[in-house]
């Protein structure tokens, strides 16, 4: 029996564990601290400072940071605060297009403007041993896919289950090696365009995603105000009823619309929706009419790469099988970091362009 078939049976119709019960069965892999882990300390301090600051100070001092997903106060929600920084992020992210070679710039521009790119991988079964192992050595997390909608009611969704298993550094490197052999040489240009700064495949980190039923990611939402590159590699054939990734094409480019939705949520006191802004009911219908929805069905090995500052969701799940895929992404960068990285990349490109 193949790895994916085993997972489908394990998490299929007769699967009746709760997430917490399943988590307790896993062995915790403890790793010895390494010198490179200490570089995380400034980031942890930065986040701690953010969480303890009063809301008004967050709005003032963290304007350029991706950790500050939306205005925290109605004072700023009633201004063009959010719209200006979305526009600024788009302009700074667009600088990366100045580093794209002429022979691929048209295709990469399409990715940047639409907010996504699609690739196809062959021989995906080569990474099955890594998938087998990650379930054994990693405790799962929800990774934001909670078994309720983020409408403040926290009403549990029946038959909802999601588990994300993070790969070790060594296995991340093995996955990247596999992808480097199977992806087009221009992949890094598309990745950089969607992330909004110069980056490459080897900057990606991976997790195994196993999802059944609906969860909070079933709601149409944006991750944060600034460009974020995430990838989804299908490990099964994914049809319309098996939670395909869905995206509102080009929505990340509409700063006025996005800021209006976020500001309205804050002013109305919908704090559960304002950070990673949710679209519901008539707002959702209007957004789909405005942008058009792209549903990424595809065969095993389909690789969708998207800028998830645009509106996206996990599609409807009407299958008895769990949806299984590799979720991946690069580090989020704020506007200032992107600016310096992109200016340096432009300088290098002008000096050493091929």
Secondary structure, DSSP 8 states (H G I E B T S, - for coil): --HHHHHHHHTSTT----HHHHHHTS--------GGGGGGHHHHHHHHHHHHS-HHHHHHHTTT-TT--S-SSHHHHTTTHHHHHHHHHHHHHHGGGGGS-TTTHHHHHHHHHHTEEEEE-S-GGGGHHHHHHHHHH---B-TT--SS-TTTT----TT-EEEEEE--HHHHHHHHHHHHHHS-TTHHHHHHHHHTS---GGG-EEEEEEEES--GGGSEE-S-SS--EEEEEESS-B-TTB--EEEETTGGG-HHHHHHHHHHHHHTT-HHHHTTTEE-HHHHHHHHHHH-EEEE-B-TTEEEEEETTS-EEE--B--SS-EEEEEEE-----HHHHHHHHHHHHHHHHHH--
